[in-house]
Amino acid sequence: MTTTESSRPSTARRERPHDVVVVGSGFGGLFTTRALARVPGVRVTVVSGSNHHLFQPLLYQVATGVLSAGEVAPATRDVLRRQRNARVLLGVVEDVDLDAREVVHRSPAGVTRTRYDSLVVAAGAGQSYFGRDEFAEHAPGMKSLDDALEIRGRIFGAFELAEVTRDEAAVERLLTFVVVGAGPTGVEMAGQVAELAHRVLPGQFRHVDPRRTRVLLVDPVDHVLPGYPEHLGAAAARELESQGVEIWTGWKVVGVDQEGVEVEDADGERRVLPASCKIWAAGVQGAPIGRVLAERAGVEADRSGRVPVEPDCTLPGHPDVFVIGDLMKLDKLPGVAQVAMQSAEHAADQIRRRVDGRPTGQPFEYHDKGSMATVSRFFAVAQVGRVETSGLPAWLLWLGVHLFYLVGFKNRVTTLLHWAVSFVGRGRAERAATWQQVIGRNALRREGEASFGPRDDPSGTRSESGADAADDAARVTDRGDQDARPA
């Protein structure tokens, strides 16, 4: 018979460690865990759905062959190997029992219930297709390693197929790439695909000329980088156009299929853009656990699945539960990595205060450190405080900031070497693509997350207290993480 440790420990039990459960190993989850590394009497359990911490701002470089998956996604266990008060568990969190103070998470081994004294939910966000989820089959997003590897297979596969195709209409479709979304991710992806076509690949094919490639950047907004100062957006647009990118702002995507993309302008005029490779870089949707948590707390998540929180980032009515990063709705804060990092440190500070018996409830104060995006080789735009710049100075700033936030010395060194090969030379070190990368994810989706088993199967469910589980053999972790730049 399954038993669960009481959510209200008796006086005799108060000597046990304060158990913190962190949901997710993105920026929010990792920064929370690290901030609690040297807090006496605290034990941290990280629960997430994959085994790596994903540095999402560089995911587009995995998709275009600049970086390897390991450079942007170090294993969570490796990152936390020296933190003796932390452990990592594989599991997709499906529910939170707020009364029993238990997190319910599912892995291929079954369902596990993990007890907490403090809970930090940093599950991040995934791609939003604005109610048209069927688009995902033909236009993968940019939120996970699976996405990046699938896109890599589609991009390089399109050039390979164009080389062996004699139908000119088919070649035109194969060499047309549509990027949906003119925010930082879309701009960076469009710039890299254009660089591949016009700088890296020419001379490597005998039948087809990669310079025939069309790269279309589509978004219903009226200019690229809408969250940036207008003159920086204009500078980015000029650089993109100089690289051969066609900017289709003011056009909304209304249809996506295997053959191409259908777009509509403000006057209702529709056009079909034949394209083999489509990349979706628009919109974010909070992790599903956000809506579940909101329902349990009796509050309403917003349209993007974000959970309203108190000024101190806690769930209303539950001061022991923190919701941070992309999943929290507070003061119109953007879904950027800096919000996740800073709210993580705030949550960790509140937990330290609680353990020490000091007053808690101080409001979270966000300090905007700026934003930046690369457009092409040696060209970026950046807004840091009052400094707004573009071109090489912004690119050097982008380079330094991203190297600083990469996890691990080895990752920084190998990333710098790959950047030297790609930016100074014409190489792409990570161009391997397989058929499995292209079709595997959609096959798994159609099987209904087969690797995690049926959702309604109660067998294999077990409970664990924080005290008992600390000595168990750990498994693996992570979920995806946020869209935005680290600065």
C-alpha positions as MATLAB code, in Angstrom:
seq = 'MTTTESSRPSTARRERPHDVVVVGSGFGGLFTTRALARVPGVRVTVVSGSNHHLFQPLLYQVATGVLSAGEVAPATRDVLRRQRNARVLLGVVEDVDLDAREVVHRSPAGVTRTRYDSLVVAAGAGQSYFGRDEFAEHAPGMKSLDDALEIRGRIFGAFELAEVTRDEAAVERLLTFVVVGAGPTGVEMAGQVAELAHRVLPGQFRHVDPRRTRVLLVDPVDHVLPGYPEHLGAAAARELESQGVEIWTGWKVVGVDQEGVEVEDADGERRVLPASCKIWAAGVQGAPIGRVLAERAGVEADRSGRVPVEPDCTLPGHPDVFVIGDLMKLDKLPGVAQVAMQSAEHAADQIRRRVDGRPTGQPFEYHDKGSMATVSRFFAVAQVGRVETSGLPAWLLWLGVHLFYLVGFKNRVTTLLHWAVSFVGRGRAERAATWQQVIGRNALRREGEASFGPRDDPSGTRSESGADAADDAARVTDRGDQDARPA';
ca = [
       0.000    0.000    0.000;
       1.382    3.385   -0.973;
       2.080    5.848    1.819;
       2.889    9.510    1.771;
       4.718   11.546    4.371;
       2.441   14.024    6.142;
       2.450   17.542    4.750;
       2.449   18.905    8.300;
       5.443   17.343   10.073;
       5.306   16.973   13.829;
       7.737   18.735   16.144;
       9.824   15.569   16.323;
      10.357   15.681   12.592;
      11.406   19.323   12.276;
      15.094   18.474   12.357;
      14.945   16.987    8.885;
      16.193   19.104    5.941;
      13.993   21.691    4.275;
      13.057   20.025    0.976;
      12.904   22.258   -2.085;
      11.494   20.849   -5.322;
      12.445   22.742   -8.474;
      10.397   22.027  -11.600;
      12.484   22.511  -14.742;
      16.197   22.834  -15.441;
      16.203   25.839  -17.715;
      17.569   29.214  -16.634;
      15.030   29.560  -13.816;
      15.450   26.057  -12.442;
      19.235   26.009  -12.687;
      19.745   29.441  -11.127;
      17.399   28.575   -8.259;
      19.236   25.333   -7.559;
      22.680   26.922   -7.666;
      21.603   29.796   -5.424;
      20.678   27.237   -2.748;
      23.980   25.356   -2.972;
      25.424   26.507    0.356;
      22.280   27.016    2.395;
      22.495   24.834    5.529;
      19.587   22.490    6.059;
      18.277   22.743    2.486;
      17.975   19.811    0.084;
      17.014   20.396   -3.551;
      15.300   18.016   -5.988;
      15.219   19.098   -9.634;
      12.422   17.449  -11.625;
      12.341   17.878  -15.384;
      11.547   16.031  -18.589;
      15.003   15.677  -20.177;
      18.581   15.373  -19.045;
      20.045   18.733  -20.016;
      20.029   22.437  -19.305;
      19.133   24.105  -22.599;
      20.791   27.398  -23.534;
      17.950   28.320  -25.831;
      19.263   31.662  -27.182;
      21.839   29.728  -29.250;
      19.492   26.996  -30.429;
      19.292   28.528  -33.912;
      23.049   27.921  -34.275;
      22.489   24.205  -33.659;
      19.828   24.273  -36.369;
      22.177   25.886  -38.884;
      25.251   23.786  -38.176;
      27.363   26.276  -36.228;
      27.270   24.561  -32.826;
      26.738   21.022  -31.583;
      23.864   20.046  -29.334;
      26.203   19.416  -26.408;
      27.544   22.968  -26.477;
      24.115   24.497  -25.845;
      22.723   21.658  -23.736;
      25.129   20.389  -21.056;
      23.862   17.498  -18.935;
      22.119   18.787  -15.815;
      23.821   16.129  -13.708;
      27.215   17.324  -14.912;
      26.374   20.964  -14.156;
      25.287   20.075  -10.610;
      27.776   17.297   -9.944;
      29.603   19.236   -7.195;
      26.455   20.472   -5.485;
      25.983   17.813   -2.834;
      22.598   19.074   -1.629;
      21.026   18.690   -5.084;
      19.743   15.701   -7.031;
      18.075   15.344  -10.426;
      14.992   13.278  -11.319;
      13.496   12.515  -14.702;
       9.823   13.352  -14.922;
       7.230   15.516  -16.610;
       5.299   17.238  -13.821;
       1.593   16.682  -14.400;
       0.036   17.871  -11.151;
       0.734   19.518   -7.805;
      -1.159   18.518   -4.659;
      -1.110   21.840   -2.821;
      -2.714   20.410    0.325;
      -0.366   17.435    0.643;
       2.584   19.471   -0.665;
       3.454   16.878   -3.273;
       4.574   17.142   -6.904;
       3.238   14.440   -9.237;
       5.584   13.626  -12.093;
       5.612   10.912  -14.730;
       8.553    9.129  -16.321;
       8.860    5.894  -18.306;
       9.202    4.179  -14.901;
       5.735    5.319  -13.822;
       4.295    8.059  -11.645;
       6.160    9.487   -8.653;
       4.964   11.817   -5.901;
       7.704   13.952   -4.364;
       7.096   15.932   -1.185;
       8.210   19.542   -0.779;
       8.478   22.218    1.882;
       9.084   24.851   -0.793;
       8.249   24.476   -4.477;
       9.731   26.491   -7.342;
       7.944   26.027  -10.667;
      10.266   27.066  -13.513;
       8.886   24.869  -16.281;
       9.330   27.520  -18.967;
       7.391   27.814  -22.192;
       7.007   26.037  -25.483;
       6.046   27.110  -28.975;
       2.633   28.631  -29.607;
       0.884   28.243  -32.951;
      -1.982   30.512  -31.889;
      -4.566   27.768  -31.940;
      -3.316   26.169  -35.176;
      -1.281   23.313  -33.722;
      -1.562   21.406  -36.999;
       1.055   23.811  -38.387;
       3.684   22.130  -36.175;
       3.921   19.089  -38.457;
       5.214   21.195  -41.332;
       6.788   24.150  -39.492;
       8.775   23.059  -36.431;
       9.415   25.636  -33.727;
      12.631   26.635  -31.984;
      12.148   25.589  -28.367;
      13.996   22.287  -27.935;
      16.907   20.217  -29.209;
      14.414   18.075  -31.101;
      13.226   21.217  -32.884;
      16.756   22.324  -33.756;
      17.850   18.919  -35.030;
      14.701   18.530  -37.102;
      15.208   21.975  -38.620;
      18.852   21.155  -39.356;
      17.731   18.034  -41.208;
      15.130   20.002  -43.153;
      17.520   22.812  -44.114;
      20.435   20.703  -45.302;
      18.064   18.076  -46.686;
      16.428   20.700  -48.897;
      19.752   21.525  -50.560;
      20.577   17.832  -51.025;
      17.207   17.134  -52.651;
      17.544   20.182  -54.888;
      20.839   18.758  -56.186;
      19.152   15.562  -57.425;
      15.893   17.123  -58.640;
      15.430   18.045  -62.303;
      11.958   19.599  -61.955;
      12.602   23.351  -61.844;
       9.410   24.111  -59.926;
      10.404   21.562  -57.307;
      13.895   23.065  -57.088;
      12.401   26.526  -56.535;
      10.233   25.178  -53.729;
      13.160   23.307  -52.139;
      15.325   26.433  -52.217;
      12.674   28.663  -50.646;
      12.815   28.947  -46.863;
      10.070   30.682  -44.885;
      10.772   31.876  -41.346;
       7.620   32.864  -39.450;
       8.204   35.505  -36.784;
      10.311   38.676  -36.987;
      11.452   38.728  -33.371;
      15.036   37.953  -32.313;
      14.789   34.206  -33.011;
      13.281   34.716  -36.465;
      15.785   37.409  -37.398;
      18.717   35.279  -36.267;
      17.428   32.191  -38.072;
      16.727   34.048  -41.324;
      20.191   35.617  -41.252;
      21.911   32.274  -40.698;
      19.990   30.490  -43.470;
      20.872   33.335  -45.850;
      24.534   33.064  -44.854;
      24.463   29.325  -45.480;
      23.028   29.831  -48.945;
      25.146   32.766  -50.076;
      28.446   32.271  -48.249;
      28.931   28.722  -46.948;
      27.436   26.335  -49.521;
      28.283   27.858  -52.936;
      30.793   25.688  -54.779;
      29.782   22.516  -52.921;
      27.041   21.466  -55.356;
      27.375   20.718  -59.061;
      23.811   20.841  -60.394;
      22.170   23.493  -58.247;
      23.498   26.898  -57.186;
      22.646   27.574  -53.511;
      22.750   31.303  -54.249;
      19.349   30.860  -55.917;
      17.918   30.403  -52.424;
      15.107   32.665  -51.244;
      14.727   33.346  -47.519;
      11.417   34.946  -46.537;
      10.831   36.473  -43.085;
       7.069   36.714  -42.461;
       5.252   38.487  -39.623;
       2.021   40.519  -39.296;
       3.895   43.293  -37.420;
       4.944   46.322  -39.437;
       8.699   46.016  -38.794;
      11.276   43.503  -37.617;
      12.319   43.291  -33.959;
       9.128   45.000  -32.716;
      10.318   45.054  -29.089;
      13.444   47.051  -29.956;
      13.858   50.779  -30.671;
      12.664   51.509  -34.186;
      16.069   52.585  -35.488;
      17.616   49.274  -34.362;
      14.844   47.358  -36.100;
      15.463   49.396  -39.249;
      19.209   48.656  -39.051;
      18.481   44.944  -38.690;
      16.108   45.046  -41.672;
      18.715   46.741  -43.867;
      21.326   44.155  -42.932;
      18.926   41.270  -43.590;
      18.036   42.666  -47.002;
      21.726   43.084  -47.832;
      22.091   39.361  -47.094;
      19.269   38.537  -49.507;
      16.437   38.048  -46.991;
      12.992   39.120  -48.214;
      11.052   40.840  -45.416;
       7.326   40.175  -45.503;
       6.123   42.251  -42.573;
       2.425   43.025  -42.502;
       1.538   39.515  -43.661;
      -0.153   36.964  -41.388;
       0.279   33.218  -41.863;
      -3.145   31.608  -42.330;
      -2.127   28.216  -43.694;
       0.831   25.844  -43.616;
       1.110   22.522  -45.402;
       3.734   20.344  -47.041;
       3.817   22.496  -50.168;
       4.180   25.924  -48.603;
       2.696   28.791  -46.608;
      -0.437   30.840  -47.234;
      -0.254   34.450  -46.045;
      -2.785   37.281  -45.775;
      -2.230   41.043  -45.562;
      -4.258   43.646  -43.665;
      -6.596   44.112  -46.676;
      -7.445   40.418  -46.829;
      -5.363   39.672  -49.912;
      -3.965   36.144  -49.798;
      -0.907   34.669  -51.447;
       0.659   31.206  -51.426;
       4.405   30.956  -50.938;
       5.649   27.575  -52.208;
       8.336   26.423  -49.773;
       9.697   23.079  -48.705;
      11.274   24.220  -45.412;
       9.222   26.294  -42.962;
      10.467   27.408  -39.539;
       8.121   28.745  -36.855;
       9.692   31.380  -34.610;
       6.563   33.190  -33.433;
       4.718   32.984  -30.136;
       5.229   31.193  -26.843;
       2.913   29.109  -24.679;
       3.513   28.357  -21.021;
       4.177   24.750  -20.001;
       0.950   22.779  -19.353;
       1.668   22.535  -15.624;
       0.986   26.277  -15.418;
      -2.715   25.898  -16.159;
      -2.948   22.925  -13.817;
      -1.317   24.909  -11.022;
      -3.578   27.902  -11.630;
      -6.651   25.690  -11.451;
      -5.499   24.098   -8.199;
      -4.942   27.555   -6.677;
      -8.256   28.953   -7.908;
      -6.720   31.602  -10.174;
      -6.978   32.037  -13.933;
      -4.007   31.609  -16.244;
      -3.784   34.057  -19.130;
      -4.075   33.159  -22.813;
      -0.415   32.192  -22.960;
      -0.741   29.870  -19.971;
       1.076   32.152  -17.519;
       0.096   32.033  -13.865;
      -0.751   35.221  -11.909;
       1.557   35.515   -8.895;
       1.934   37.766   -5.867;
       4.617   40.516   -5.972;
       7.050   38.094   -4.287;
       6.504   35.518   -7.104;
       4.438   33.182   -4.911;
       1.201   31.490   -5.918;
      -1.790   33.342   -4.427;
      -2.743   31.694   -1.141;
       0.329   29.465   -1.161;
       3.458   31.255    0.112;
       5.457   28.030   -0.150;
       5.003   27.835   -3.954;
       6.966   30.109   -6.309;
       6.207   30.445  -10.028;
       9.070   32.104  -11.907;
      10.393   32.860  -15.375;
       8.250   32.418  -18.467;
       5.458   30.820  -16.489;
       4.720   33.732  -14.149;
       2.452   36.673  -14.902;
       3.701   39.722  -13.018;
       3.876   43.415  -13.918;
       3.917   42.697  -17.671;
       7.440   41.306  -17.394;
       8.737   39.860  -20.683;
       9.474   36.175  -21.173;
      13.233   36.595  -21.334;
      16.124   34.736  -19.780;
      17.043   37.627  -17.475;
      13.597   37.550  -15.879;
      14.009   33.817  -15.256;
      17.485   34.246  -13.750;
      16.570   37.148  -11.500;
      13.248   35.688  -10.340;
      15.118   32.443   -9.564;
      17.565   34.274   -7.341;
      14.671   36.076   -5.663;
      12.845   32.794   -4.968;
      16.036   31.268   -3.565;
      16.527   34.296   -1.291;
      12.964   33.971   -0.016;
      13.555   30.297    0.757;
      16.779   31.136    2.611;
      14.884   33.691    4.681;
      12.183   31.180    5.477;
      14.705   28.551    6.589;
      16.539   31.117    8.740;
      13.305   32.300   10.335;
      13.603   35.795    8.861;
      10.700   37.822    7.416;
       9.662   36.948    3.863;
       7.330   38.450    1.273;
       9.634   41.089   -0.193;
       8.514   41.984   -3.747;
      10.541   40.902   -6.758;
      12.364   43.773   -8.461;
      13.429   43.220  -12.048;
      16.465   45.054  -13.401;
      16.413   45.206  -17.189;
      19.949   44.569  -18.425;
      19.048   45.119  -22.049;
      18.506   42.964  -25.108;
      20.417   41.999  -28.212;
      20.136   39.914  -31.348;
      22.552   38.872  -34.079;
      21.573   39.543  -37.662;
      24.562   38.232  -39.594;
      28.282   37.645  -39.302;
      29.813   40.570  -37.355;
      26.479   42.413  -37.225;
      24.090   42.601  -34.288;
      21.784   45.080  -32.592;
      21.913   45.780  -28.869;
      20.122   47.889  -26.312;
      21.865   47.963  -22.931;
      20.678   50.704  -20.616;
      20.922   53.971  -22.526;
      23.319   52.465  -25.037;
      21.699   51.542  -28.348;
      24.062   50.297  -31.012;
      24.264   48.119  -34.104;
      26.944   46.579  -36.272;
      30.292   45.221  -35.087;
      30.276   46.818  -31.583;
      26.898   45.220  -30.849;
      28.121   41.902  -32.238;
      31.187   41.918  -29.973;
      28.952   42.724  -27.021;
      26.650   39.854  -28.006;
      29.663   37.531  -28.267;
      30.922   38.374  -24.787;
      27.542   38.150  -23.082;
      26.709   34.756  -24.568;
      30.112   33.330  -23.722;
      29.681   34.578  -20.144;
      26.313   32.869  -19.681;
      27.277   29.555  -21.289;
      27.479   26.904  -18.582;
      30.926   25.365  -18.112;
      34.466   26.281  -19.156;
      34.631   23.491  -21.738;
      31.453   24.725  -23.431;
      32.882   28.246  -23.683;
      36.132   27.040  -25.253;
      34.568   24.724  -27.842;
      31.890   27.282  -28.681;
      34.526   29.939  -29.261;
      36.437   27.564  -31.563;
      33.308   26.749  -33.558;
      32.490   30.446  -33.842;
      35.999   31.096  -35.163;
      35.533   28.416  -37.830;
      32.091   29.707  -38.800;
      32.534   33.474  -38.578;
      36.137   33.895  -39.704;
      36.053   31.046  -42.212;
      33.208   29.519  -44.188;
      32.805   26.227  -42.367;
      29.931   24.670  -40.495;
      31.200   21.984  -38.117;
      27.799   20.422  -37.406;
      26.127   19.652  -40.721;
      25.284   15.997  -40.132;
      21.566   15.364  -40.567;
      19.602   12.129  -40.616;
      16.200   11.047  -41.840;
      15.337   10.164  -38.251;
      15.839   13.777  -37.188;
      13.339   14.965  -39.772;
      10.537   12.453  -39.243;
      11.153   11.090  -35.747;
       9.489   13.819  -33.708;
       6.252   13.843  -35.690;
       6.098   10.051  -35.469;
       6.411   10.243  -31.687;
       3.802   12.989  -31.533;
       1.337   10.833  -33.444;
       1.975    8.019  -30.991;
       0.980   10.331  -28.150;
       4.187   10.731  -26.136;
       4.719    7.010  -26.233;
       7.910    7.132  -24.207;
       6.054    8.326  -21.112;
       3.309    5.732  -21.232;
      -0.480    6.147  -21.050;
      -1.622    9.015  -18.846;
      -4.493    7.126  -17.223;
      -2.501    4.100  -16.051;
      -2.303    4.174  -12.238;
       0.055    1.246  -12.022;
       3.603    1.984  -11.027;
       2.615    5.002   -8.974;
       4.722    5.445   -5.914;
       5.270    8.095   -3.285;
       8.456    9.298   -1.753;
       9.267   11.685    1.047;
      12.085   14.129    0.648;
      13.961   12.295    3.393;
      13.615    8.799    1.998;
      14.157    9.701   -1.631;
      17.416   11.549   -1.133;
      19.322    8.288   -1.051;
      17.581    6.736   -4.057;
      19.426    6.344   -7.337;
      18.686    9.466   -9.374;
      17.577    9.507  -12.979;
      17.765   12.234  -15.602;
      16.146   15.667  -16.243;
      14.970   18.756  -18.017;
      12.384   20.555  -20.015;
      12.937   23.315  -22.496;
      13.371   26.937  -21.635;
      12.951   30.470  -22.746;
      13.030   32.327  -25.981;
      14.993   35.416  -25.164;
      18.492   36.651  -25.016;
      20.441   36.472  -21.751;
      21.042   40.208  -21.722;
];
